[in-house]
Amino acid sequence: MDTSISNKISLTILLLIVGVFILFGLDLFLGSVNIPFKSICSILIGETAEKETWKIIIFQSRLPKAIAAILCGSALSVCGLQMQTLFRNPLAGPYILGISSGAGLGVAIFIMGLSFLGISGSAVTLSANSGIIIASILGSFGVLTILLSVISRLKDIMTVLILGIMIGSVITAIIGIIQYFSNDAQLKSFIMWTMGNLSSVTNDQLNLLLPVVVIGLILSFISSKSLNAYLLGEAYAKSLGVNIKKSRILIIIITSILTGSITAYCGPIGFIGIVIPHLARMISNSSDHRILTPLSILLGINVLLISDIISQLPGLDQNLPINSITSLIGIPFIIWIILKNKKIANLN
């Protein structure tokens, strides 16, 4: 790689890392309750807080929400990057391909199953049982498995994209039926979940979510070499000793784990998985996943932190749905690229 290009990428990564720290601090600072930044720093390092309520707000609300934004942004960005490479389609992503819908179906079935067992919504909420993350991962895994089985039989990759959209529509219809038979408490909880909400993530959930996402990201780095070879064609990848079948299975597992776990606790968050990989390619002018993976992670974290900051309504105890914010950011970006007649992605 040219030295000037390498220096540019290094500088970009450094600026993004600085941006993560700045935005993370702003996310902790902003909120309905005005807490001095100095007091926030004191609370974080374990010093006595001026007000006990400030400590509760930081550790029980703002800090888990900011960490959730970091995990969500990094996971969804990597999922989008891997799926765009695997499906050789610039519009591939967890939201468009119906993978997030599959995770949502797993959540809906899980909640409906609880009611069949006689357990009410007040007894077990969406965030109180680790079973929701298992159900969500299984749902996303099921959709990915269907898509990958089809892609080996169809020459037109666009057909796979259309199939993913159709699967998402069918799943939405099934979820609608499940909602129809659910009680008011379950229906309200599920609708709130579909809007995307980082503030509902608790410390107990983070204890489960953090290692799951970290493992998924590590596996993503490990698969960078096989993804680079896959870009040059299956025949070339095989000549390099890459096991195509195992690589596909690994990518399916990674994407299912990351999408399922994030969707389970944060809700279906759209457009991050589509937009961020393209942005990473535009900035780096590279198709090397050893560069794109960390760059996508940092970009995703910055965008999710910005979205979370925007979603906070000053002076109110409510936040705008995070899914609405990411859509408002992502859709204009895609339209801008189309209108400018730019090449969204070079996946070949």
C-alpha positions as CSV (number, residue, x, y, z in Angstrom):
1,M,0.0,0.0,0.0
2,D,1.2,3.5,-0.9
3,T,2.7,5.3,2.1
4,S,0.5,8.4,1.7
5,I,-2.6,6.3,1.6
6,S,-1.5,4.3,4.6
7,N,-0.8,7.6,6.5
8,K,-4.3,8.8,5.6
9,I,-6.0,5.7,6.9
10,S,-3.9,5.8,10.1
11,L,-4.9,9.5,10.6
12,T,-8.5,8.7,9.9
13,I,-8.5,5.9,12.4
14,L,-6.8,8.1,15.0
15,L,-9.4,10.8,14.5
16,L,-12.2,8.3,14.8
17,I,-10.8,7.0,18.1
18,V,-10.7,10.5,19.4
19,G,-14.2,11.0,18.2
20,V,-15.4,8.0,20.1
21,F,-14.0,9.4,23.4
22,I,-15.5,12.8,22.8
23,L,-18.9,11.5,21.7
24,F,-18.9,9.0,24.6
25,G,-18.3,11.9,27.0
26,L,-21.1,13.9,25.5
27,D,-23.5,11.0,25.7
28,L,-22.8,10.7,29.4
29,F,-23.1,14.5,29.9
30,L,-26.4,15.1,28.0
31,G,-29.7,14.2,29.4
32,S,-32.9,15.4,31.2
33,V,-30.9,15.9,34.4
34,N,-28.1,18.4,34.3
35,I,-25.0,16.8,35.8
36,P,-21.7,18.8,35.8
37,F,-19.0,17.1,33.6
38,K,-16.6,17.3,36.5
39,S,-19.0,15.4,38.7
40,I,-19.4,12.8,36.0
41,C,-15.6,12.2,35.9
42,S,-15.5,12.0,39.7
43,I,-18.3,9.4,39.7
44,L,-16.6,7.3,37.0
45,I,-13.3,7.1,38.9
46,G,-15.2,6.1,42.1
47,E,-15.1,9.3,44.1
48,T,-18.1,10.3,46.2
49,A,-20.9,12.0,44.2
50,E,-22.3,15.3,45.3
51,K,-25.8,13.8,44.9
52,E,-26.5,10.1,45.2
53,T,-29.1,10.4,42.4
54,W,-26.4,11.5,40.0
55,K,-24.5,8.3,40.6
56,I,-27.6,6.2,40.0
57,I,-28.3,8.1,36.7
58,I,-24.8,7.6,35.4
59,F,-24.3,3.9,36.4
60,Q,-27.9,2.7,35.8
61,S,-28.9,4.8,32.8
62,R,-26.4,6.8,30.8
63,L,-23.3,4.6,31.0
64,P,-25.1,1.4,30.0
65,K,-26.8,3.3,27.1
66,A,-23.5,4.7,25.9
67,I,-21.8,1.3,26.0
68,A,-24.8,-0.3,24.2
69,A,-24.3,2.3,21.4
70,I,-20.7,1.3,21.1
71,L,-21.6,-2.4,20.9
72,C,-24.5,-1.9,18.6
73,G,-22.6,0.4,16.2
74,S,-19.6,-1.9,15.9
75,A,-21.6,-5.2,15.6
76,L,-24.1,-4.0,12.9
77,S,-21.4,-2.3,10.8
78,V,-19.3,-5.5,10.7
79,C,-22.4,-7.6,9.9
80,G,-23.2,-5.3,6.9
81,L,-19.6,-5.5,5.7
82,Q,-19.5,-9.3,5.8
83,M,-22.8,-9.7,4.2
84,Q,-22.1,-7.3,1.3
85,T,-19.0,-9.3,0.6
86,L,-20.7,-12.7,1.0
87,F,-23.7,-11.8,-1.2
88,R,-21.6,-9.6,-3.5
89,N,-24.4,-7.0,-3.2
90,P,-23.9,-3.3,-2.1
91,L,-27.4,-3.2,-0.6
92,A,-27.0,-6.3,1.6
93,G,-27.4,-5.7,5.3
94,P,-29.2,-7.1,8.4
95,Y,-32.2,-4.9,7.9
96,I,-32.7,-5.2,4.1
97,L,-32.1,-9.0,3.9
98,G,-34.6,-9.7,6.6
99,I,-32.1,-10.9,9.2
100,S,-33.3,-8.3,11.7
101,S,-36.8,-9.4,11.0
102,G,-35.8,-13.0,11.7
103,A,-34.4,-11.9,15.0
104,G,-37.6,-10.1,15.7
105,L,-39.6,-13.2,14.9
106,G,-37.6,-15.1,17.4
107,V,-38.3,-12.4,20.1
108,A,-42.0,-12.4,19.2
109,I,-42.2,-16.2,19.5
110,F,-40.3,-16.2,22.7
111,I,-42.7,-13.6,24.3
112,M,-45.8,-15.4,22.9
113,G,-44.5,-18.7,24.3
114,L,-44.3,-17.2,27.7
115,S,-47.9,-16.3,27.6
116,F,-48.8,-19.9,26.6
117,L,-47.0,-21.1,29.7
118,G,-49.1,-18.8,31.8
119,I,-46.3,-16.3,32.6
120,S,-47.5,-12.8,32.3
121,G,-45.6,-9.8,30.9
122,S,-45.3,-8.3,34.3
123,A,-43.5,-11.4,35.6
124,V,-41.0,-11.6,32.7
125,T,-40.2,-8.6,30.7
126,L,-38.3,-8.3,27.4
127,S,-35.1,-7.6,29.2
128,A,-35.3,-10.0,32.2
129,N,-34.4,-13.3,30.6
130,S,-31.3,-14.4,28.6
131,G,-33.7,-16.6,26.6
132,I,-34.6,-13.6,24.4
133,I,-31.0,-13.4,23.1
134,I,-31.1,-17.1,22.2
135,A,-34.4,-16.8,20.4
136,S,-33.2,-13.7,18.5
137,I,-30.0,-15.4,17.4
138,L,-31.9,-18.5,16.2
139,G,-34.3,-16.3,14.3
140,S,-31.5,-14.4,12.5
141,F,-29.6,-17.7,11.9
142,G,-32.6,-19.2,10.3
143,V,-33.1,-16.4,7.8
144,L,-29.3,-16.4,6.9
145,T,-29.3,-20.1,6.4
146,I,-32.3,-19.9,4.0
147,L,-30.6,-17.0,2.0
148,L,-27.3,-18.9,1.8
149,S,-28.9,-22.1,0.6
150,V,-30.6,-20.1,-2.2
151,I,-27.5,-18.2,-3.3
152,S,-25.8,-21.5,-4.2
153,R,-28.6,-22.3,-6.6
154,L,-29.2,-18.9,-8.2
155,K,-26.9,-17.1,-10.5
156,D,-28.6,-13.7,-10.1
157,I,-27.6,-12.3,-6.8
158,M,-30.2,-9.6,-7.1
159,T,-32.8,-12.4,-6.8
160,V,-31.4,-13.3,-3.4
161,L,-31.9,-9.7,-2.3
162,I,-35.5,-9.7,-3.5
163,L,-36.0,-13.0,-1.6
164,G,-34.6,-11.5,1.5
165,I,-37.1,-8.6,1.3
166,M,-39.9,-11.1,0.7
167,I,-38.8,-13.2,3.7
168,G,-38.8,-10.0,5.8
169,S,-42.4,-9.2,4.6
170,V,-43.6,-12.7,5.4
171,I,-42.0,-12.5,8.9
172,T,-43.6,-9.1,9.5
173,A,-47.0,-10.7,8.7
174,I,-46.4,-13.6,11.1
175,I,-45.3,-11.1,13.8
176,G,-48.5,-9.2,13.2
177,I,-50.6,-12.3,13.8
178,I,-48.6,-13.0,17.0
179,Q,-49.3,-9.4,18.1
180,Y,-53.0,-9.9,17.5
181,F,-53.2,-12.7,20.0
182,S,-50.9,-11.1,22.6
183,N,-52.2,-9.1,25.6
184,D,-51.9,-5.3,26.0
185,A,-48.7,-5.4,28.1
186,Q,-46.9,-7.7,25.8
187,L,-48.0,-5.7,22.7
188,K,-46.8,-2.5,24.2
189,S,-43.5,-3.9,25.1
190,F,-43.0,-5.4,21.7
191,I,-43.9,-2.2,19.8
192,M,-41.5,-0.2,22.0
193,W,-38.8,-2.8,21.2
194,T,-39.4,-2.5,17.4
195,M,-38.6,1.2,17.6
196,G,-35.1,0.5,18.9
197,N,-34.1,1.7,22.3
198,L,-30.6,1.8,23.7
199,S,-31.8,3.2,27.1
200,S,-33.6,0.0,28.0
201,V,-30.3,-2.0,28.0
202,T,-29.4,-2.8,31.6
203,N,-26.1,-3.7,33.3
204,D,-27.2,-7.3,33.6
205,Q,-27.8,-7.4,29.8
206,L,-24.4,-5.8,29.2
207,N,-22.8,-8.6,31.1
208,L,-24.2,-11.0,28.5
209,L,-24.0,-8.7,25.5
210,L,-20.5,-7.5,25.9
211,P,-18.7,-10.9,25.7
212,V,-21.0,-12.1,22.9
213,V,-20.2,-9.0,20.7
214,V,-16.5,-9.1,21.5
215,I,-16.3,-12.8,20.5
216,G,-18.2,-12.0,17.3
217,L,-15.8,-9.1,16.4
218,I,-12.7,-11.2,17.1
219,L,-14.1,-13.9,14.7
220,S,-14.7,-11.1,12.2
221,F,-11.0,-10.2,12.3
222,I,-10.1,-13.8,11.9
223,S,-12.2,-14.1,8.8
224,S,-10.7,-11.1,7.0
225,K,-8.2,-13.2,5.0
226,S,-10.9,-15.5,3.6
227,L,-13.2,-12.5,2.8
228,N,-10.4,-10.9,0.9
229,A,-9.8,-14.0,-1.1
230,Y,-13.6,-14.4,-1.6
231,L,-13.7,-11.0,-3.4
232,L,-11.5,-12.4,-6.1
233,G,-13.8,-15.3,-6.8
234,E,-14.3,-18.8,-5.4
235,A,-11.9,-20.5,-7.7
236,Y,-9.1,-18.1,-6.7
237,A,-10.0,-18.4,-3.1
238,K,-9.8,-22.2,-3.3
239,S,-6.4,-21.9,-5.0
240,L,-5.2,-20.0,-1.9
241,G,-6.3,-22.8,0.3
242,V,-9.5,-21.1,1.6
243,N,-12.3,-23.6,2.5
244,I,-15.3,-21.8,1.0
245,K,-17.9,-23.9,2.8
246,K,-16.3,-23.4,6.2
247,S,-15.8,-19.7,5.6
248,R,-19.5,-19.2,4.7
249,I,-20.6,-21.1,7.8
250,L,-18.3,-19.0,9.9
251,I,-19.7,-15.8,8.4
252,I,-23.2,-17.0,9.0
253,I,-22.5,-17.8,12.6
254,I,-20.8,-14.4,13.2
255,T,-23.6,-12.5,11.6
256,S,-26.3,-14.4,13.4
257,I,-24.6,-14.0,16.8
258,L,-24.0,-10.2,16.3
259,T,-27.3,-9.4,14.7
260,G,-29.3,-11.6,17.0
261,S,-27.7,-10.4,20.2
262,I,-27.9,-6.7,19.3
263,T,-31.5,-6.9,18.0
264,A,-32.6,-8.8,21.1
265,Y,-31.8,-6.0,23.5
266,C,-31.6,-2.9,21.3
267,G,-34.4,-3.6,18.8
268,P,-34.1,-3.7,15.0
269,I,-31.8,-0.8,14.1
270,G,-31.7,-0.1,10.3
271,F,-29.3,1.3,7.8
272,I,-26.2,1.1,9.9
273,G,-25.2,-2.2,8.4
274,I,-25.7,-0.8,4.8
275,V,-24.2,2.7,5.1
276,I,-21.2,2.2,7.3
277,P,-19.3,-0.3,5.1
278,H,-19.7,1.9,2.0
279,L,-18.5,4.9,4.0
280,A,-15.5,2.9,5.1
281,R,-14.7,2.0,1.5
282,M,-15.0,5.6,0.3
283,I,-12.7,6.8,3.1
284,S,-10.0,4.1,2.7
285,N,-10.4,3.5,-1.0
286,S,-9.7,-0.1,-0.2
287,S,-11.4,-3.5,-0.3
288,D,-9.0,-5.1,2.2
289,H,-11.1,-6.3,5.1
290,R,-8.1,-6.0,7.4
291,I,-8.6,-2.3,7.0
292,L,-12.3,-2.2,6.4
293,T,-13.2,-4.1,9.5
294,P,-11.6,-1.8,12.2
295,L,-12.6,1.2,10.1
296,S,-16.2,0.1,9.9
297,I,-16.2,-0.6,13.7
298,L,-15.0,2.9,14.5
299,L,-17.4,4.6,12.0
300,G,-20.3,2.6,13.3
301,I,-19.5,3.5,16.9
302,N,-19.3,7.2,16.1
303,V,-22.5,7.2,14.1
304,L,-24.5,5.3,16.8
305,L,-23.2,7.7,19.5
306,I,-24.2,10.7,17.4
307,S,-27.6,9.1,16.8
308,D,-28.0,8.5,20.5
309,I,-27.1,12.1,21.3
310,I,-29.6,13.4,18.7
311,S,-32.3,11.1,20.1
312,Q,-32.2,12.7,23.5
313,L,-34.9,15.3,24.0
314,P,-33.6,18.2,26.1
315,G,-35.6,18.8,29.3
316,L,-37.7,15.6,28.9
317,D,-37.4,12.1,30.3
318,Q,-38.1,10.6,26.9
319,N,-35.8,9.7,23.9
320,L,-36.7,9.5,20.2
321,P,-36.6,6.0,18.8
322,I,-33.0,5.3,17.8
323,N,-34.3,3.4,14.7
324,S,-35.8,6.7,13.4
325,I,-32.6,8.6,13.9
326,T,-30.4,6.0,12.1
327,S,-33.0,6.0,9.2
328,L,-32.9,9.8,8.9
329,I,-29.1,9.6,8.8
330,G,-28.8,6.6,6.5
331,I,-31.5,7.3,3.8
332,P,-30.1,10.7,2.8
333,F,-26.6,9.2,2.5
334,I,-27.8,6.6,0.1
335,I,-29.8,9.0,-1.9
336,W,-26.8,11.4,-2.1
337,I,-24.6,8.7,-3.5
338,I,-27.2,7.8,-6.1
339,L,-27.8,11.4,-7.2
340,K,-24.1,12.0,-7.4
341,N,-23.8,8.9,-9.6
342,K,-21.0,7.6,-7.4
343,K,-20.0,4.0,-7.2
344,I,-21.4,2.8,-3.9
345,A,-19.1,-0.2,-3.5
346,N,-16.5,-2.1,-5.3
347,L,-17.2,-5.7,-4.3
348,N,-15.5,-7.4,-7.1
